[in-house]
Amino acid sequence: MEEIVNEPSVEYKKRHFTVAEYLEMEKASQEKHEYFQGEIFSMAGASTNHNEIFTNLFLEIGALLGKPCRPYGSDLRMQITANGLFTYPDISIYCNGLNHSDIDNESFIEPTLIIEILSPSTKDYDRGHKFDLYKDIPTLKEYILIDSEAISVEAFYLNGKQNWELIEYKKIDEAVKFVSMGFEVPLNEIYNRVRFK
């Protein structure tokens, strides 16, 4: 029987959960879930293209990053203390040490840069409401969205006036500027081995 992959949706509809209940359930779960305002959301599985992009980018970033910044993958849970979101960004870079939340030793706060690899079921959320929630992180300087179905990168960064600016990349011979990190990554490296339908 073919496995059906559902879009992210509210996982437990019967009632609202406390943060403590969510964290306890997450310890026992084989899958990852987001938590926001009492609701628990199942997170979508990753496609082959998603995994290729993640591997390419993680290796490139790891080779280019200087101390004290360190990249982490989607198994690292992040909490936004200002609005209560618990989530697992595809890649997060922490430059101020890995400081945990006051309420959970396995949830971390204050990343400098967040990268999300877009899928058809999550791209609207990642571009819209999730970005609004991420803006509440006081240390966040950059937010990069990478499409897994086309050559397209949207890179948002905080400019000198503390306003978010967008640079878009759509050509394979371009290089994405990681403004807050001081380096570039070519799109042909990001999309290496990625196959579009």
Rosetta blueprint (number, residue, H / E / L):
1 M L
2 E L
3 E L
4 I L
5 V L
6 N L
7 E L
8 P L
9 S L
10 V E
11 E L
12 Y L
13 K L
14 K L
15 R L
16 H L
17 F L
18 T L
19 V H
20 A H
21 E H
22 Y H
23 L H
24 E H
25 M H
26 E H
27 K H
28 A H
29 S L
30 Q L
31 E L
32 K L
33 H E
34 E E
35 Y E
36 F E
37 Q L
38 G L
39 E E
40 I E
41 F E
42 S E
43 M L
44 A L
45 G L
46 A L
47 S L
48 T H
49 N H
50 H H
51 N H
52 E H
53 I H
54 F H
55 T H
56 N H
57 L H
58 F H
59 L H
60 E H
61 I H
62 G H
63 A H
64 L H
65 L L
66 G L
67 K L
68 P L
69 C L
70 R E
71 P E
72 Y E
73 G L
74 S L
75 D L
76 L L
77 R E
78 M E
79 Q E
80 I L
81 T L
82 A L
83 N L
84 G L
85 L L
86 F E
87 T E
88 Y L
89 P L
90 D L
91 I E
92 S E
93 I E
94 Y E
95 C L
96 N L
97 G L
98 L L
99 N E
100 H E
101 S L
102 D L
103 I L
104 D L
105 N L
106 E L
107 S E
108 F E
109 I E
110 E L
111 P L
112 T L
113 L E
114 I E
115 I E
116 E E
117 I E
118 L E
119 S L
120 P L
121 S L
122 T L
123 K H
124 D H
125 Y H
126 D H
127 R H
128 G L
129 H H
130 K H
131 F H
132 D H
133 L H
134 Y H
135 K L
136 D L
137 I L
138 P L
139 T L
140 L L
141 K L
142 E E
143 Y E
144 I E
145 L E
146 I E
147 D E
148 S L
149 E L
150 A L
151 I L
152 S L
153 V E
154 E E
155 A E
156 F E
157 Y E
158 L E
159 N L
160 G L
161 K L
162 Q L
163 N L
164 W E
165 E E
166 L E
167 I E
168 E E
169 Y E
170 K L
171 K L
172 I L
173 D L
174 E L
175 A E
176 V E
177 K E
178 F E
179 V L
180 S L
181 M L
182 G L
183 F E
184 E E
185 V E
186 P E
187 L H
188 N H
189 E H
190 I H
191 Y L
192 N L
193 R L
194 V L
195 R L
196 F L
197 K L
